[in-house]
Amino acid sequence: MQQRGEREAPLREARILIVEDDLLILLELESILSEAGAEIVGRCQTVRAALGLTPSEGLCAAILDLQIGRETIAPVARDLEERGVPFVFYTGQVGMDPIRAEWPQAKVVHKPASARAIVAALSEAMTRHAQQQGA
Protein backbone atom coordinates (compact mmCIF):
# COMPACT_ATOMS: atom_id res chain seq x y z
CA MET A 1 0.00 0.00 0.00
CA GLN A 2 1.33 3.43 -0.91
CA GLN A 3 1.74 6.00 1.75
CA ARG A 4 0.26 9.43 1.24
CA GLY A 5 3.58 11.08 0.32
CA GLU A 6 4.23 8.49 -2.39
CA ARG A 7 0.84 9.15 -3.98
CA GLU A 8 1.46 12.87 -3.95
CA ALA A 9 5.03 12.63 -5.29
CA PRO A 10 5.33 9.38 -7.27
CA LEU A 11 8.61 10.54 -8.82
CA ARG A 12 10.11 11.80 -5.57
CA GLU A 13 13.84 12.49 -6.00
CA ALA A 14 13.93 10.89 -9.47
CA ARG A 15 16.50 12.67 -11.62
CA ILE A 16 14.87 13.16 -15.01
CA LEU A 17 16.14 14.32 -18.41
CA ILE A 18 13.62 15.94 -20.78
CA VAL A 19 14.46 16.14 -24.48
CA GLU A 20 11.82 18.09 -26.40
CA ASP A 21 12.33 20.68 -29.12
CA ASP A 22 9.04 22.53 -28.56
CA LEU A 23 9.65 25.00 -25.73
CA LEU A 24 6.03 25.10 -24.55
CA ILE A 25 5.81 21.31 -24.35
CA LEU A 26 9.20 21.17 -22.61
CA LEU A 27 8.02 23.66 -19.99
CA GLU A 28 4.76 21.75 -19.52
CA LEU A 29 6.66 18.48 -19.02
CA GLU A 30 8.99 20.19 -16.56
CA SER A 31 6.02 21.45 -14.56
CA ILE A 32 4.22 18.08 -14.57
CA LEU A 33 7.29 16.12 -13.53
CA SER A 34 8.38 18.64 -10.90
CA GLU A 35 4.91 18.55 -9.34
CA ALA A 36 5.25 14.75 -9.21
CA GLY A 37 8.42 15.17 -7.15
CA ALA A 38 11.07 14.73 -9.86
CA GLU A 39 14.27 16.71 -10.06
CA ILE A 40 14.71 17.91 -13.64
CA VAL A 41 18.44 17.65 -14.32
CA GLY A 42 18.30 18.39 -18.03
CA ARG A 43 16.00 20.41 -20.27
CA CYS A 44 17.28 19.88 -23.78
CA GLN A 45 15.95 21.10 -27.09
CA THR A 46 18.67 19.51 -29.23
CA VAL A 47 20.23 16.07 -29.54
CA ARG A 48 23.67 17.61 -29.04
CA ALA A 49 22.66 19.21 -25.74
CA ALA A 50 21.14 15.95 -24.51
CA LEU A 51 24.25 13.95 -25.41
CA GLY A 52 26.33 16.51 -23.53
CA LEU A 53 24.33 15.91 -20.36
CA THR A 54 23.72 12.19 -20.25
CA PRO A 55 27.12 10.93 -19.05
CA SER A 56 27.42 12.99 -15.91
CA GLU A 57 24.02 13.61 -14.44
CA GLY A 58 23.16 10.40 -12.52
CA LEU A 59 19.87 10.06 -14.35
CA CYS A 60 16.99 7.90 -13.12
CA ALA A 61 15.00 8.17 -16.38
CA ALA A 62 14.34 10.33 -19.42
CA ILE A 63 11.40 11.43 -21.51
CA LEU A 64 12.26 11.80 -25.19
CA ASP A 65 10.46 13.28 -28.16
CA LEU A 66 11.10 11.04 -31.19
CA GLN A 67 11.93 13.91 -33.51
CA ILE A 68 14.04 16.84 -32.36
CA GLY A 69 13.86 19.41 -35.14
CA ARG A 70 15.18 17.54 -38.16
CA GLU A 71 17.12 15.06 -36.06
CA THR A 72 16.14 11.69 -34.69
CA ILE A 73 16.39 11.02 -30.97
CA ALA A 74 18.13 7.66 -31.64
CA PRO A 75 21.65 8.75 -30.56
CA VAL A 76 20.30 9.86 -27.18
CA ALA A 77 18.21 6.70 -26.74
CA ARG A 78 21.24 4.53 -27.59
CA ASP A 79 23.40 6.41 -25.12
CA LEU A 80 20.80 6.06 -22.37
CA GLU A 81 20.34 2.37 -23.13
CA GLU A 82 24.10 1.74 -22.97
CA ARG A 83 24.20 3.42 -19.57
CA GLY A 84 21.15 1.53 -18.28
CA VAL A 85 18.88 4.56 -18.00
CA PRO A 86 15.21 3.82 -18.75
CA PHE A 87 13.32 6.18 -21.03
CA VAL A 88 9.86 6.90 -22.37
CA PHE A 89 9.05 8.27 -25.81
CA TYR A 90 6.66 11.23 -25.89
CA THR A 91 5.52 11.84 -29.45
CA GLY A 92 2.85 13.24 -31.68
CA GLN A 93 3.71 10.75 -34.43
CA VAL A 94 0.96 8.22 -34.92
CA GLY A 95 2.66 5.81 -37.31
CA MET A 96 5.27 3.24 -36.43
CA ASP A 97 8.62 4.98 -36.51
CA PRO A 98 11.82 2.97 -37.14
CA ILE A 99 13.19 4.39 -33.89
CA ARG A 100 10.30 2.86 -31.95
CA ALA A 101 10.99 -0.46 -33.69
CA GLU A 102 14.53 -0.37 -32.28
CA TRP A 103 13.16 -0.08 -28.72
CA PRO A 104 9.92 -2.09 -28.69
CA GLN A 105 10.01 -2.36 -24.90
CA ALA A 106 10.04 1.43 -24.44
CA LYS A 107 6.75 2.95 -23.40
CA VAL A 108 5.27 5.40 -25.90
CA VAL A 109 3.07 8.22 -24.65
CA HIS A 110 1.18 10.04 -27.40
CA LYS A 111 0.89 13.83 -27.42
CA PRO A 112 -1.12 15.35 -25.98
CA ALA A 113 -1.26 13.28 -22.82
CA SER A 114 -2.54 13.89 -19.33
CA ALA A 115 -0.15 14.60 -16.51
CA ARG A 116 -1.23 11.33 -14.93
CA ALA A 117 -0.31 9.33 -18.07
CA ILE A 118 3.11 10.99 -18.34
CA VAL A 119 3.99 10.42 -14.68
CA ALA A 120 2.68 6.85 -14.77
CA ALA A 121 4.76 6.01 -17.84
CA LEU A 122 7.99 7.27 -16.28
CA SER A 123 7.22 5.60 -12.97
CA GLU A 124 6.52 2.29 -14.75
CA ALA A 125 9.72 2.55 -16.78
CA MET A 126 11.79 3.10 -13.62
CA THR A 127 10.02 0.28 -11.76
CA ARG A 128 10.48 -2.16 -14.67
CA HIS A 129 14.15 -1.19 -14.91
CA ALA A 130 14.68 -1.70 -11.17
CA GLN A 131 13.01 -5.12 -11.35
CA GLN A 132 15.21 -6.16 -14.28
CA GLN A 133 18.31 -5.03 -12.41
CA GLY A 134 17.27 -7.08 -9.38
CA ALA A 135 16.54 -10.22 -11.42
Secondary structure, 3 states (H helix, E strand, C coil): CCCHHHHHCCCCCCEEEEECCCHHHHHHHHHHHHHCCCEEEEEECCHHHHHHHCCCCCCCEEEECCEECCEECHHHHHHHHHCCCCEEEEECCCCCCHHHHHCCCCEEEECCCCHHHHHHHHHHHHHHHHHHHHC
